[in-house]
């Protein structure tokens, strides 16, 4: 049997003590669990990407996502909408917001169509314009003047 000299009492007491065994076991088991989790993620990374894509597509609903998480249907057109809508005055933006709020209730009837994609991108551009001005968009206001809407639409290039 190996025996340590008496001048190393701290090493001798350390090698004979069992009080640190639980901590060592915990570190080893935690490391093993982390390794298994990393190996599982590497093995299923493609499937996890698919699932996260499905979750992202389901989070497009306006009520369940923050405005910064919006993924445009047509990024180039959405950027154009955002640029044009951001240039409007506060009063003109309020007219578009009221129109968007009033139209949103009917947009479910357009499900899956290009019109719905246009509306969602345009409605989000309105919300982004408010966010860029550090203002809150009032989702309750649905009344607007038809003349004002027509005037703003012409300013934006819609007839």
N, C-alpha and C positions, 0 to 999 in steps of 0.2 A: 504494500500500500504506500502511496505517495504521501509524504508528510511535509508540510511547510515548516520552515524554521520559525522559532518563537518570535523573531524580530519583525515578522509581518502579521501582527495580530488583526489588522483591519482586513487584509486579504483572506486570512484564514476564516474570520467570522463571516465574511461575504460569501465564500464558497460553501460554507456549511449552513448558511441561513436559507430558509425557505419562504421568507416573507415577501420576496419580490417575484415569486413564481407566478402569481396571479396576474401581475402587471405584464410580465413577459408573455404569458399565454394570451392575454388580451391583445397585445400588439401583434402577435403572430396571427391570431384569428382575424383581426381587423384587416391586416395586410392580405390575407388569403381571400377574404370576402371582397375587398377592393379589386383584387386581381380577377376574380371570377366575374364581377360586374363589368370590368373593362373588356374582358374576353367576350362576354355576352353582347355588349354594345358593338364591338367590332364585328361579330358574327351576324348581327341583325341590323346593321346600320342602314341598309337599303330599305328594309321594311319600316324602320322607324322614320325614315325620311318620307316614305309614302303616307304613313299615318299622320305625320305633322303637316303634310300638304293637305290632307283631307280636313284636318282640324282648321287650318288656315282658310280653306275655301268656305267652310261652314261659318266662320267668324266674320264674313262679309256683311252680315245683317247689321244694320246701323245701330240698333238698340244694344247689341252685345259686344261692340268693339269701341275702343277709343279712336279718336279721329286720326291719330298718328299711325295707326295700324292698318289703314285702308290700303288695299291693293287695287289699283285702277284696272278697269277692263281693257282700256286702250291708253297706255301711259302717255303717249305723245298728245293725244286729244285732251286727256285730263290736264296735262301741264298747260296746254293752251287755254282751257277753260279757267284754270286757276289764275293764270296771268291776267286774263281779261276781266274776270270777276273781281280780282283784287284791286283793279284800277277804278272801280265804281265808288261813288260817294256813299256815305253811310245810309242816306235815305234810299238811294237806288238799290243798295245791297239789302236793305230791309224789305223792299218790294219783292226782290227775288226770293228772299228767305220765306216770306209769307206764301208766295206761290209754291215754293218747294214743300213747305209744311202742308199746304192744302192738297198738293198732288201726291204726296207720299202715301196717303191712305188709299189712293186708287192705283198705286204702282204695282201692287200685288197681282192685279189683273193682267199685267204685262209680263208676268214671270217667264223668263227664258228668252225674251225677245231683245232685239237691238234697242228698242225704245226704253226698256228697263235699264239696260246697261248705260245708255245715254243719261237717263235720269239719275242713276246712282252716282255716276262720275260728276255730273253737273251739280247735284245736291252736295256732294262732298267738297267740291270746289267752293261752294258758298260757305260751308262750315269752316274750311281752311282759311278763307278770307277773314272770317270773324276771328279765328285763332291768331292769324298774323297781326291783327289789330289789337290783340289782347282783350277781346270782348267776348261775351257769351252770346250764343245764338239762342233766341227764344223759340223753342219748338212749339209753343202753344198758339202763337199768332198765325192765323190762317186767312185773315181778311186783307185784301189788297185792291187797289183801284185798277180796273182793266186798262184805262188810259195810261197809267204809269207803267204797267207791265208791258204794254205795247211799245211805249217810248224806250224803256230799258232794253227790250228785245231788239229794237232797231239799232240801238247804240252798240249792242253786242254782235250785230250782223245777222240776227235771226229775223225772219219776216213773218 
